[in-house]
Amino acid sequence: MGATAGHYRVVQWATGNIGGRSLREVIRHPTLELAGVLTYDPEKDGVDAGVLCGSDPIGVIATTDRDAIHALEADCVLYMPRATDVVDIVAFLESGTNVITTRGEFFARGSRLAAPDLARVLDACKKGTTSVYATGSSPGFITDALPLALLSMQRHVESVAIEEYANMSRRDSPHMIFELMGFGRPVESYDPSGRASYLLGEFGPPLGALAEAAGRPVDDWTCTGEAAAARTDVTIVAGTISAGTIAAQRTAMVGLSNGDPVVSQTVNWYCSDDVEPAWDLRPTGWRVRVRGDAPFDVELPFPIPLDDLGSYTPAYTANRPVNAIPYVCSAPPGILSTEDLPPITPAGPKDGG
């Protein structure tokens, strides 16, 4: 369904940490109209969308009723649940609603989808003349938008290496830090296999697409993980990490071409930078290194005090999907990649979409 005069009716699907931030930005956007909100939380059912964002009511009420949201036939849905339901995606696309999502299944043109689901999604795009675009921060901006800009300066690429750093010391989430992530446990208990497999599943497709854009397609992958121990007792917001227990973790995903590393992403989580063995642990943010005939070494630390990170970091994932709405609504049908779209900016396309 086509938007008129640069005006877009938008649905927010899911209202968690990221969805709540994108909801707020849709409400504030001058050319976006919030058509509806789907929440998975029964306590949010019936709550005004403005109130969910911590502001004044706006007259749009969140609901747990999927059918009611699909019946809105909005121009676009910001689809941000914890798990993907292809039935919902297909229903939106067939009815003329474009989909912008942070879900990893739709990066690299949906290569992670099972073949029957991929076929259903592509068929729905044709029927509804609609598009799907996956974006966010990581994967997303750091695996495509920024590296593609750097690749535009190259003729011959040797490798692209992305490093991600996250200082977890100010996260007030004891269950996540100690139970889910395993900080504070004996180093010998660290088993990277499950996390490595999960991260390679998430990042492999977009990194593979990046390698193809560099002209160095990946033919094999390695994924390794390791942990480092605190040198001394460390007190963080979530509790205490004893000397000799896990205080830093990293996982490295490397794409190979004919045995040579051509693309990689290394994810570093840490609660202290005083660890054994000594690691080069940088401030929260990213580093991207391109080796080629026009090499780059780009560092992007988040210029935010550690105590304030929690209030800022959702924007790094939520803002780009909101900014992408007019671009995706104007794009040809299908599963889109960043290469298919103009540079995404807050002001939107010059022609209004």
C-alpha positions as CSV (number, residue, x, y, z in Angstrom):
1,M,0.0,0.0,0.0
2,G,1.4,3.3,-1.0
3,A,2.1,6.2,1.3
4,T,0.9,9.7,0.3
5,A,3.0,12.9,0.1
6,G,5.8,11.5,2.2
7,H,3.4,10.5,5.0
8,Y,3.7,7.0,6.4
9,R,1.5,5.0,8.7
10,V,3.7,2.8,10.9
11,V,3.1,-0.1,13.3
12,Q,5.5,-0.9,16.1
13,W,5.7,-4.6,16.7
14,A,7.1,-5.4,20.1
15,T,7.9,-2.9,22.9
16,G,11.1,-4.2,24.6
17,N,14.3,-2.2,25.1
18,I,14.8,-1.6,21.4
19,G,11.2,-1.5,20.3
20,G,10.3,1.0,23.1
21,R,13.0,3.3,21.7
22,S,11.9,3.0,18.1
23,L,8.3,3.6,19.2
24,R,9.3,6.8,20.9
25,E,11.1,8.0,17.7
26,V,8.1,7.1,15.5
27,I,5.9,9.2,17.7
28,R,8.3,12.2,17.5
29,H,8.9,11.9,13.8
30,P,7.2,14.7,11.8
31,T,6.2,12.6,8.8
32,L,5.3,9.3,10.5
33,E,1.9,8.4,12.0
34,L,1.8,5.7,14.6
35,A,-1.0,3.4,13.4
36,G,-0.8,0.7,16.1
37,V,1.4,-1.1,18.6
38,L,1.7,-4.8,19.2
39,T,3.0,-5.8,22.6
40,Y,3.7,-9.3,24.0
41,D,3.4,-8.1,27.6
42,P,-0.2,-8.5,29.0
43,E,0.6,-5.7,31.5
44,K,1.1,-3.3,28.5
45,D,-2.1,-4.4,26.8
46,G,-4.5,-1.4,26.7
47,V,-1.8,1.1,27.7
48,D,-1.4,4.3,25.6
49,A,1.7,4.2,23.4
50,G,2.8,7.6,24.6
51,V,2.7,6.4,28.2
52,L,4.8,3.4,27.2
53,C,7.5,5.9,26.1
54,G,7.3,7.8,29.3
55,S,5.4,10.8,27.8
56,D,1.9,12.1,27.4
57,P,-0.9,9.9,25.9
58,I,-1.3,10.1,22.1
59,G,-4.5,8.1,21.7
60,V,-2.9,5.0,20.2
61,I,-3.4,2.0,22.5
62,A,-1.1,-1.0,22.6
63,T,-2.7,-4.4,22.1
64,T,-1.8,-8.1,22.2
65,D,-4.2,-8.8,19.4
66,R,-2.3,-9.7,16.3
67,D,-5.3,-9.7,14.0
68,A,-6.2,-6.2,15.0
69,I,-2.7,-5.0,14.1
70,H,-2.7,-6.8,10.7
71,A,-6.1,-5.2,9.9
72,L,-4.6,-1.7,10.1
73,E,-2.9,-2.2,6.7
74,A,-0.1,0.3,7.6
75,D,2.6,1.4,5.2
76,C,5.3,-0.2,7.3
77,V,5.9,-2.3,10.4
78,L,8.9,-2.1,12.6
79,Y,9.2,-5.8,13.5
80,M,11.3,-6.3,16.6
81,P,10.3,-9.4,18.6
82,R,12.6,-11.9,20.3
83,A,11.7,-14.5,17.8
84,T,10.5,-14.4,14.2
85,D,7.1,-15.7,13.1
86,V,7.1,-16.0,9.3
87,V,3.3,-16.2,9.4
88,D,3.2,-12.6,10.6
89,I,5.8,-11.4,8.2
90,V,4.0,-13.0,5.2
91,A,0.6,-11.5,6.3
92,F,2.1,-8.0,6.5
93,L,3.8,-8.3,3.1
94,E,0.8,-9.7,1.3
95,S,-1.5,-7.0,2.6
96,G,0.8,-4.2,1.4
97,T,2.8,-3.5,4.6
98,N,6.5,-3.2,4.2
99,V,8.7,-4.7,7.0
100,I,11.7,-3.3,8.6
101,T,13.2,-5.6,11.2
102,T,16.2,-6.1,13.5
103,R,15.8,-9.9,13.2
104,G,18.9,-11.6,12.0
105,E,17.0,-14.1,9.7
106,F,16.6,-11.4,7.1
107,F,20.1,-10.2,6.7
108,A,22.0,-11.3,3.6
109,R,18.7,-11.5,1.7
110,G,17.1,-14.0,4.0
111,S,19.7,-16.6,3.6
112,R,19.1,-18.0,7.1
113,L,15.5,-18.8,6.4
114,A,14.5,-22.3,5.6
115,A,13.9,-22.7,1.8
116,P,10.1,-23.0,2.1
117,D,9.9,-19.9,4.3
118,L,12.1,-17.9,2.0
119,A,9.9,-18.8,-0.9
120,R,6.8,-17.7,1.0
121,V,8.3,-14.4,1.9
122,L,9.5,-13.6,-1.6
123,D,6.1,-14.6,-3.0
124,A,4.4,-12.3,-0.4
125,C,6.6,-9.4,-1.5
126,K,5.4,-9.9,-5.1
127,K,1.8,-10.2,-4.1
128,G,1.8,-7.1,-1.9
129,T,4.5,-5.1,-3.9
130,T,6.4,-4.8,-0.6
131,S,9.8,-5.1,0.8
132,V,11.7,-6.5,3.9
133,Y,14.8,-4.8,5.2
134,A,16.9,-6.0,8.2
135,T,19.1,-3.4,9.9
136,G,20.2,-2.2,13.3
137,S,23.6,-1.7,14.9
138,S,25.4,-5.1,15.0
139,P,24.7,-6.8,12.7
140,G,23.6,-3.9,10.6
141,F,25.4,-0.6,10.6
142,I,28.8,-2.0,11.6
143,T,28.6,-5.0,9.2
144,D,27.3,-3.2,6.2
145,A,26.7,0.6,6.2
146,L,30.1,1.7,7.5
147,P,32.2,-1.1,5.8
148,L,30.5,-0.6,2.5
149,A,31.5,3.1,2.6
150,L,35.1,2.2,3.3
151,L,35.0,-0.4,0.5
152,S,33.9,2.3,-1.9
153,M,37.5,3.6,-1.6
154,Q,39.1,0.3,-2.6
155,R,40.0,-1.4,-5.8
156,H,41.8,-4.4,-4.2
157,V,40.8,-5.7,-0.8
158,E,42.8,-8.0,1.4
159,S,40.6,-8.1,4.5
160,V,38.0,-6.4,6.6
161,A,38.2,-6.8,10.4
162,I,35.5,-5.6,12.8
163,E,36.1,-5.5,16.5
164,E,33.3,-4.8,19.0
165,Y,33.8,-3.8,22.6
166,A,31.2,-3.8,25.4
167,N,32.1,-2.7,29.0
168,M,29.6,-4.6,31.1
169,S,30.7,-3.2,34.5
170,R,27.9,-0.7,34.9
171,R,25.1,-3.1,33.8
172,D,22.7,-3.6,36.8
173,S,21.7,-7.1,35.6
174,P,23.2,-9.8,38.0
175,H,21.3,-12.6,36.3
176,M,22.5,-11.7,32.9
177,I,26.1,-11.0,34.0
178,F,26.7,-14.0,36.3
179,E,24.1,-16.6,35.2
180,L,23.7,-16.1,31.5
181,M,27.1,-14.8,30.5
182,G,29.1,-16.6,33.1
183,F,31.2,-13.8,34.5
184,G,32.7,-14.6,37.9
185,R,33.0,-18.3,37.2
186,P,36.3,-20.3,37.1
187,V,38.1,-19.8,33.9
188,E,38.4,-23.5,33.3
189,S,34.5,-23.7,33.2
190,Y,34.3,-21.5,30.2
191,D,32.9,-23.3,27.2
192,P,32.7,-21.1,24.1
193,S,31.1,-23.7,21.8
194,G,27.4,-22.7,22.3
195,R,28.0,-19.0,22.1
196,A,30.4,-19.3,19.2
197,S,27.8,-21.3,17.2
198,Y,25.1,-18.8,18.0
199,L,27.2,-15.8,17.1
200,L,28.4,-17.3,13.8
201,G,24.8,-18.0,12.9
202,E,23.9,-14.3,13.5
203,F,26.9,-12.7,12.0
204,G,28.1,-15.2,9.4
205,P,25.5,-14.2,6.7
206,P,26.0,-10.4,6.9
207,L,29.8,-10.9,7.1
208,G,29.7,-13.2,4.1
209,A,27.7,-10.6,2.1
210,L,30.4,-8.1,3.1
211,A,33.1,-10.4,1.8
212,E,31.3,-10.7,-1.5
213,A,31.1,-7.0,-1.8
214,A,34.8,-6.8,-1.3
215,G,35.3,-9.3,-4.1
216,R,36.6,-12.0,-1.7
217,P,33.8,-14.6,-1.2
218,V,34.1,-16.8,1.9
219,D,34.5,-20.5,1.4
220,D,35.1,-21.5,5.0
221,W,34.5,-20.2,8.5
222,T,36.3,-20.5,11.9
223,C,34.8,-19.4,15.2
224,T,36.7,-19.5,18.5
225,G,36.2,-18.1,22.0
226,E,38.3,-17.5,25.0
227,A,38.1,-16.0,28.5
228,A,40.5,-13.9,30.6
229,A,40.6,-13.7,34.4
230,A,40.5,-10.7,36.8
231,R,43.9,-10.0,38.3
232,T,42.2,-8.6,41.5
233,D,38.8,-8.6,43.0
234,V,36.5,-6.3,41.0
235,T,33.3,-4.7,42.2
236,I,30.8,-3.9,39.5
237,V,27.3,-2.7,39.6
238,A,25.9,-6.3,39.4
239,G,28.1,-7.6,42.2
240,T,31.7,-8.8,42.7
241,I,34.1,-10.7,40.4
242,S,36.8,-12.5,42.4
243,A,40.4,-12.5,41.4
244,G,41.2,-15.5,39.1
245,T,37.6,-15.8,37.8
246,I,36.2,-14.8,34.4
247,A,36.2,-11.0,33.8
248,A,36.5,-10.8,30.0
249,Q,35.3,-12.9,27.1
250,R,35.8,-12.7,23.4
251,T,34.5,-14.6,20.4
252,A,36.2,-14.3,17.0
253,M,34.4,-15.2,13.7
254,V,36.7,-15.4,10.7
255,G,35.7,-16.0,7.1
256,L,38.3,-17.5,4.9
257,S,38.9,-17.5,1.1
258,N,41.4,-20.0,-0.2
259,G,42.8,-20.2,3.4
260,D,43.2,-16.5,3.8
261,P,41.2,-14.5,6.4
262,V,39.2,-12.0,4.4
263,V,36.5,-10.9,6.8
264,S,36.1,-11.2,10.6
265,Q,34.3,-9.9,13.6
266,T,35.6,-10.2,17.1
267,V,33.2,-9.5,20.0
268,N,34.7,-8.5,23.3
269,W,32.6,-8.4,26.5
270,Y,34.4,-7.4,29.7
271,C,33.7,-6.3,33.3
272,S,37.3,-5.3,33.9
273,D,40.2,-4.4,31.6
274,D,42.8,-5.5,34.2
275,V,42.9,-9.2,33.1
276,E,45.2,-12.1,32.7
277,P,46.2,-12.7,30.0
278,A,46.4,-9.0,29.1
279,W,44.0,-8.0,26.3
280,D,43.7,-4.8,24.3
281,L,40.2,-3.9,25.6
282,R,39.0,-0.6,24.2
283,P,36.1,1.5,25.3
284,T,32.6,0.4,24.4
285,G,32.2,0.9,20.6
286,W,33.7,-0.5,17.4
287,R,36.9,-0.6,15.4
288,V,37.0,-1.4,11.7
289,R,40.2,-2.1,9.8
290,V,40.3,-2.5,6.0
291,R,43.5,-3.8,4.4
292,G,43.8,-3.1,0.7
293,D,45.2,-0.5,-1.7
294,A,43.5,2.3,0.3
295,P,43.7,1.0,3.9
296,F,41.7,2.3,6.9
297,D,41.7,1.9,10.6
298,V,38.5,3.5,12.0
299,E,37.7,3.7,15.7
300,L,34.2,4.5,16.9
301,P,34.1,4.6,20.7
302,F,30.8,5.7,22.2
303,P,31.5,9.1,23.7
304,I,29.2,8.5,26.7
305,P,30.0,8.1,30.4
306,L,29.7,4.4,31.5
307,D,26.9,5.2,33.9
308,D,24.8,6.7,31.1
309,L,25.3,4.0,28.5
310,G,22.1,2.2,29.3
311,S,20.0,5.2,28.3
312,Y,21.8,5.8,25.1
313,T,22.7,2.4,23.6
314,P,19.1,1.5,22.5
315,A,19.3,4.4,20.0
316,Y,22.3,2.7,18.2
317,T,19.9,-0.2,17.2
318,A,16.5,1.6,17.0
319,N,17.2,4.8,15.1
320,R,18.4,3.3,11.9
321,P,15.2,1.2,11.3
322,V,13.1,4.4,11.9
323,N,15.2,6.4,9.5
324,A,14.9,3.6,6.9
325,I,11.1,3.8,6.7
326,P,10.7,6.2,3.7
327,Y,13.5,4.5,1.8
328,V,12.1,1.0,2.2
329,C,8.5,2.1,1.4
330,S,9.9,3.5,-1.9
331,A,12.0,0.4,-2.8
332,P,11.3,-2.3,-5.3
333,P,9.6,-5.5,-3.9
334,G,11.8,-8.1,-2.3
335,I,14.2,-8.8,0.5
336,L,16.5,-5.7,0.6
337,S,20.1,-5.3,1.6
338,T,21.9,-2.0,2.4
339,E,23.4,-2.0,-1.1
340,D,19.9,-1.6,-2.5
341,L,19.2,1.6,-0.7
342,P,20.5,5.2,-0.9
343,P,22.4,6.4,2.2
344,I,19.9,6.4,5.1
345,T,19.7,9.8,6.9
346,P,17.4,11.4,9.5
347,A,16.0,13.9,6.9
348,G,15.0,11.1,4.6
349,P,15.1,11.1,0.8
350,K,15.2,14.5,-0.9
351,D,12.1,13.7,-2.9
352,G,10.2,12.7,0.2
353,G,10.2,9.0,-0.8
